[in-house]
Amino acid sequence: METNDQGKKEKTFNNFGKKVDDFIDELSEAGERLQKEFNMKYEELKRSAEKLKNESENKERWKEVEERLKKAGEELSNAFKAAFRKREQ
């Protein structure tokens, strides 16, 4: 009887060990998947950040162009006003 109980305990322990091994394998696979997903998301975020940086630089450049065109328009307007004032005199 004692041998039979010992055999059952060994079998239970053996099954438990297999389940632990399977669980560790699943954890390892899940970790690898998560690492891949993390790397993909990280690369996606880096691309998005670069895109935003480029867009903001372009916006700043266009703001500068807009300001300079505005100043040039004002100068041109002043030049026309000055030219027509001189003709009137």
C-alpha positions as CSV (number, residue, x, y, z in Angstrom):
1,M,0.0,0.0,0.0
2,E,2.8,2.3,0.9
3,T,4.5,1.7,-2.5
4,N,1.2,2.5,-4.2
5,D,0.8,5.8,-2.3
6,Q,4.4,6.6,-3.1
7,G,3.8,5.9,-6.8
8,K,0.7,8.2,-6.8
9,K,2.7,11.0,-5.1
10,E,5.5,10.6,-7.6
11,K,3.0,10.7,-10.5
12,T,1.3,13.8,-9.0
13,F,4.6,15.5,-8.4
14,N,5.7,14.6,-12.0
15,N,2.5,16.0,-13.4
16,F,3.0,19.1,-11.4
17,G,6.6,19.5,-12.7
18,K,5.3,19.1,-16.3
19,K,2.7,21.8,-15.7
20,V,5.3,24.1,-14.2
21,D,7.5,23.5,-17.2
22,D,4.6,24.3,-19.6
23,F,3.8,27.4,-17.6
24,I,7.4,28.6,-17.8
25,D,7.4,27.9,-21.6
26,E,4.2,29.9,-22.0
27,L,5.7,32.8,-19.9
28,S,8.8,32.8,-22.0
29,E,6.7,32.9,-25.3
30,A,4.5,35.6,-23.9
31,G,7.6,37.6,-22.9
32,E,9.0,37.3,-26.4
33,R,5.7,38.4,-27.9
34,L,5.5,41.4,-25.5
35,Q,9.1,42.3,-26.3
36,K,8.3,42.3,-30.0
37,E,5.1,44.3,-29.5
38,F,7.0,46.8,-27.3
39,N,9.7,47.2,-30.0
40,M,7.1,47.7,-32.7
41,K,5.2,50.3,-30.6
42,Y,8.5,52.0,-29.7
43,E,9.5,52.3,-33.3
44,E,6.1,53.6,-34.2
45,L,6.3,56.2,-31.5
46,K,9.8,57.2,-32.7
47,R,8.4,57.7,-36.2
48,S,5.5,59.7,-34.9
49,A,7.8,61.9,-32.9
50,E,10.0,62.5,-35.9
51,K,7.0,63.3,-38.0
52,L,5.7,65.8,-35.4
53,K,9.1,67.3,-35.1
54,N,9.3,67.8,-38.9
55,E,5.7,69.2,-39.0
56,S,6.4,71.7,-36.2
57,E,9.6,72.8,-37.9
58,N,7.7,73.3,-41.1
59,K,5.0,75.3,-39.2
60,E,7.6,77.4,-37.6
61,R,9.2,78.0,-41.0
62,W,5.9,78.9,-42.6
63,K,5.2,81.3,-39.7
64,E,8.5,83.0,-40.4
65,V,7.7,83.1,-44.1
66,E,4.2,84.6,-43.3
67,E,5.7,87.2,-41.1
68,R,8.3,88.2,-43.7
69,L,5.7,88.3,-46.4
70,K,3.5,90.5,-44.2
71,K,6.4,92.9,-43.6
72,A,7.3,92.9,-47.3
73,G,3.6,93.7,-48.1
74,E,3.6,96.5,-45.6
75,E,6.9,97.9,-47.1
76,L,5.4,97.6,-50.6
77,S,2.2,99.4,-49.4
78,N,4.3,102.1,-47.9
79,A,6.3,102.4,-51.1
80,F,3.2,102.8,-53.2
81,K,1.7,105.3,-50.8
82,A,5.0,107.3,-50.9
83,A,5.1,107.2,-54.7
84,F,1.5,108.4,-55.1
85,R,1.9,111.1,-52.5
86,K,4.8,112.5,-54.4
87,R,2.8,112.6,-57.7
88,E,0.0,114.4,-56.0
89,Q,2.2,117.3,-54.9
